């Protein structure tokens, strides 16, 4: 684990977009931070959280979330 490439992303830059996602989607700020980071990085957030995935279906954030079993 110590040799894994870990990148740290400053949380303050993600709070505002994550808060917008949380308020509009009814999800927690914690969950929304992952979505905000995925958007910023231009990659999908991979999740095994069915409630998160279902809550974002049909929303503008749905495209930023992938179900863990759908990832090759």
Backbone bond lengths (Angstrom), bond angles and torsions (degrees), N, CA, C in turn:
res aa  C-N    CA-C-N  psi(-1)  N-CA   C-N-CA  omega(-1)  CA-C   N-CA-C  phi
1 X - - - 1.459 - - 1.523 110.28 -
2 X 1.307 117.30 -37.63 1.462 120.17 -178.44 1.524 112.04 -63.03
3 X 1.318 118.13 -23.28 1.460 121.38 -178.99 1.527 112.93 -94.82
4 X 1.316 116.70 -3.66 1.459 120.38 179.34 1.525 109.85 -67.56
5 X 1.327 116.24 140.75 1.468 118.55 178.37 1.530 110.10 -73.93
6 X 1.301 115.90 107.30 1.465 121.21 -178.17 1.526 108.58 -111.30
7 X 1.313 115.75 130.01 1.463 120.51 176.83 1.523 108.15 -112.06
8 X 1.299 115.18 135.98 1.460 120.84 178.00 1.521 107.88 -102.40
9 X 1.327 115.02 130.91 1.457 120.55 -179.38 1.519 108.26 -114.80
10 X 1.326 117.05 124.10 1.462 120.20 -177.47 1.530 111.80 -57.27
11 X 1.303 115.59 122.31 1.459 121.25 -178.45 1.529 113.46 -63.68
12 X 1.324 120.41 -39.02 1.468 119.56 -177.33 1.529 113.41 -54.92
13 X 1.323 117.45 -33.99 1.464 120.38 179.78 1.526 112.54 -70.95
14 X 1.317 116.91 -18.74 1.460 120.96 -176.57 1.527 113.78 -101.01
15 X 1.322 116.73 -13.59 1.464 119.82 -173.15 1.527 112.62 -63.40
16 X 1.304 118.53 -47.88 1.469 120.79 -177.77 1.529 111.23 -61.20
17 X 1.357 118.92 -52.33 1.468 117.31 178.83 1.530 112.30 -62.81
18 X 1.319 117.21 -36.35 1.467 120.34 179.05 1.524 110.94 -66.82
19 X 1.304 116.73 -38.87 1.462 120.26 178.24 1.531 110.66 -63.99
20 X 1.319 116.63 -40.37 1.465 120.40 176.61 1.526 110.71 -61.14
21 X 1.329 116.44 -44.52 1.464 120.77 178.21 1.522 110.15 -62.28
22 X 1.322 117.37 -45.30 1.465 121.59 -178.20 1.517 111.73 -61.08
23 X 1.319 116.79 -46.80 1.463 120.65 -177.74 1.528 110.70 -66.08
24 X 1.317 116.96 -44.41 1.458 120.55 -176.20 1.525 113.61 -75.15
25 X 1.339 117.25 -27.96 1.464 120.01 -176.79 1.528 113.36 -101.72
26 X 1.329 116.78 -13.42 1.456 120.01 -177.36 1.514 113.60 76.42
27 X 1.307 117.31 16.81 1.465 122.97 178.20 1.526 109.16 -95.90
28 X 1.310 115.74 167.39 1.467 119.87 179.44 1.524 110.74 -73.29
29 X 1.311 115.67 158.31 1.457 120.28 174.76 1.522 109.63 -62.17
30 X 1.310 116.57 -37.88 1.475 121.66 178.61 1.527 110.22 -56.33
31 X 1.338 117.79 -52.31 1.465 121.15 178.62 1.520 110.95 -62.84
32 X 1.307 116.01 -40.63 1.462 121.10 -175.86 1.516 112.69 -67.93
33 X 1.323 117.57 -27.14 1.467 120.05 175.66 1.519 111.32 -62.40
34 X 1.335 117.02 -37.37 1.466 120.08 177.63 1.529 111.00 -64.98
35 X 1.306 116.33 -41.10 1.464 120.31 179.74 1.526 109.71 -67.05
36 X 1.318 117.40 -44.45 1.469 121.28 178.75 1.528 111.03 -60.66
37 X 1.314 117.27 -40.46 1.464 120.34 178.64 1.525 110.49 -66.86
38 X 1.311 117.55 -42.64 1.464 120.66 178.29 1.526 110.79 -59.49
39 X 1.325 116.30 -43.33 1.460 120.36 178.23 1.519 110.09 -61.62
40 X 1.315 116.63 -46.64 1.464 120.34 -179.17 1.526 111.53 -60.77
41 X 1.334 117.22 -39.21 1.465 121.24 -178.27 1.527 112.69 -82.97
42 X 1.339 116.75 -12.18 1.454 120.28 -179.54 1.523 113.32 73.23
43 X 1.324 115.78 29.71 1.459 121.71 179.05 1.526 108.52 -129.77
44 X 1.336 117.35 157.70 1.466 117.88 176.55 1.517 111.75 -77.69
45 X 1.318 116.02 148.54 1.460 121.49 171.29 1.527 105.99 -85.19
46 X 1.311 117.18 127.17 1.462 121.48 179.65 1.522 107.42 -97.46
47 X 1.334 115.68 129.27 1.457 119.48 -175.80 1.522 112.36 -137.57
48 X 1.305 114.97 152.25 1.464 122.94 170.44 1.528 108.83 -112.35
49 X 1.322 116.25 12.21 1.466 122.97 179.83 1.525 108.68 -90.18
50 X 1.324 115.94 97.93 1.465 120.96 -177.27 1.525 112.18 -61.21
51 X 1.320 117.25 -36.31 1.468 119.78 179.60 1.528 111.15 -64.50
52 X 1.318 116.95 -40.70 1.467 120.45 177.60 1.524 110.02 -64.71
53 X 1.306 115.78 -48.79 1.465 120.32 -179.58 1.528 110.93 -58.58
54 X 1.304 116.89 -47.03 1.465 120.86 -178.49 1.523 112.13 -66.52
55 X 1.321 116.83 -36.77 1.462 120.74 -179.59 1.528 111.74 -65.59
56 X 1.321 116.59 -28.57 1.463 120.10 -177.19 1.523 113.38 -93.48
57 X 1.337 117.15 -6.00 1.474 119.96 178.17 1.518 110.01 -60.70
58 X 1.318 114.37 132.96 1.456 120.10 179.15 1.522 113.89 79.59
59 X 1.321 117.22 -0.23 1.466 120.44 179.73 1.531 109.82 -97.72
60 X 1.299 114.76 172.76 1.466 119.78 177.61 1.527 112.73 -68.39
61 X 1.329 116.82 -11.62 1.471 120.80 -178.67 1.514 113.14 -99.76
62 X 1.313 117.34 -6.52 1.467 120.65 -177.59 1.526 111.75 -54.29
63 X 1.308 117.32 -40.03 1.466 121.67 -177.62 1.533 112.84 -66.07
64 X 1.315 117.41 -13.81 1.465 121.21 -177.66 1.530 112.94 -96.89
65 X 1.338 116.95 4.64 1.462 121.16 -177.56 1.527 109.76 -124.70
66 X 1.321 116.31 133.65 1.463 122.27 175.92 1.516 108.78 -121.38
67 X 1.310 115.30 138.27 1.449 121.71 175.35 1.523 107.59 -72.47
68 X 1.305 117.46 137.09 1.465 123.22 -173.77 1.528 111.99 -56.22
69 X 1.321 118.20 -36.28 1.472 120.82 -179.26 1.522 113.35 -75.42
70 X 1.331 117.30 -13.33 1.459 121.40 179.97 1.518 113.13 -91.80
71 X 1.315 117.30 -3.85 1.457 121.84 -178.52 1.528 108.11 -92.06
72 X 1.334 116.49 125.49 1.470 118.79 -179.31 1.517 113.06 -65.23
